[in-house]
Each structure stands twice: as C-alpha cells, then as structure tokens.
Amino acid sequence: MHFFRLVATRNHANICAVFRISWPYLKLINIRKNCTLKSSASNFYFHDLLQWTDEYQSNIRDNLLFLPNFINEHEEQLLIDEVQRRLKTMRYENAHWDDAIVNYREIEKSTWENENAKIIEKIRRTAFTADADHQERVHVLDLEKTGWIKPHVDSIRYCGDVVAGLCLLSDAVMRFRNVKNSNQIVDLLVERRGLYIMRGFARYEFTHEILKSDESLFAGRSVLRDRRISIICRTYPSLAVKC
C-alpha cells in the first residue's frame, strides 16, 4: 500500500511495520505537513560543508527553526518580572539530574499572569499543531553568565516531538551535532527575544548545547553571553508503539 494512503488510515502500527520507521518520525510527518513557518537563514552556520548533503541541510532547516523578535522589550520585561520573583529565592546550582547543565536554576510554572499567559499561548500556537498534546507546565531555565549546557539529547521519557524555547536577557550560540557523525555540526544563533523550535530530525538525531561564554562564537565572530533565561514549552512523549 502507498505510504500516504496508509497514513490516511491512521493504522500506525502497520505503517511502522511496513516502512520500518519509528513512531516519532511518523508523528513528524504530520508536523511537517501542517507547518508553514520560515526560519531566519542568517541564524544558521554549517561547519564543514563537505559533511552536509543538500538533503541533510534541508532536513535541519525544516526541523530547526528560529524566529527573531518573537516578543518585544515590554513583553520580555513582563516575563522576567514574573519568573524573577521565584528565581531570586534560589541559588545557582552545578549538579543537574542528568549532568547536562552547569550554573543554573530552574522552575516549572503552570499558571501565568494575564499578559504573560497570552505570550505562552502564542508560543504554543506557533510551535505546536492544533492537536498536539502539550505539557501544561512550562520549564523556566535561568543560566548564569558563566553557566553552560552540555551536549545532550532530551530524554524521550519526559519530552515529546517538539521543544520551543523563548530566549530572554541574552543572545547565545546553540550547537547541534549529529549523534552518528560528530563532524556534522550546525550552530544556531539564538538571539534575545527570539523563539527557537526544535523537532523531529533535529530533536532526535542531534545533540544540542549552549556554548560557554569564552567559547561563544558564531561563524567566527564573538557573541557576548550574559545571564540568560529560557521559557521552554514541550509536547508530551508519544505513546510507545512497538514496530
């Protein structure tokens, strides 16, 4: 049976068995069909183009998006004011449960003040499909100026197909490296008040990290790193489908 005829039947187990693909990638097909977002090309830097086929570059651009100036300065300040009330009572930590983050503090929030709730909803409308099962709790990650995030792939136990992060207070460089080819690297310049969206191919097949302040380079130029707060929305993990 033709692939897209099988998709229409929603017989997911048969699709996985016949075409030997995993459930996350089947979910990704529907995400890509419904997405018309265009990323800012100037925010990408591909290392060693000999490592990148046109297909791989296209896959990254389809599944790793950056939308600059997603919010304005006033909206940024509203978010900072709300999360700061809790963050200021906490100390920066070095020990993280999966050893992925250094010099950080974090909270989860499921309720927001009125104007900020509208921003959170805007993130979800932009990043997720209408039928996406998104997590109500929003992850707020406060990374100190000297902090960084080590290379990792988000656990499939706690995170679904799509991760969307709103960047506050500082620019940063986010590096993606293919888990099967360590020479295949692309950097994403995540600018202050911009939104990145990571899904499918980029989410599962690449580690991601935030570079240290003294290593924060994008296409050979220095990117000043300061304290950075991320407002992160995620979908729930998919129900396991054994193929």
PyMOL commands that set and color helices and strands:
alter all, ss='L'
color gray80, all
select helices_A, chain A and resi 3-9+12-19+23-34+41-43+49-51+54-63+73-87+114-127+200-205+213-215
alter helices_A, ss='H'
color red, helices_A
select strands_A, chain A and resi 44-46+64-67+101-109+138-152+162-168+172-178+185-190+195-199+206-210+217-218+221-222+228-234
alter strands_A, ss='S'
color yellow, strands_A
deselect
rebuild
show_as cartoon
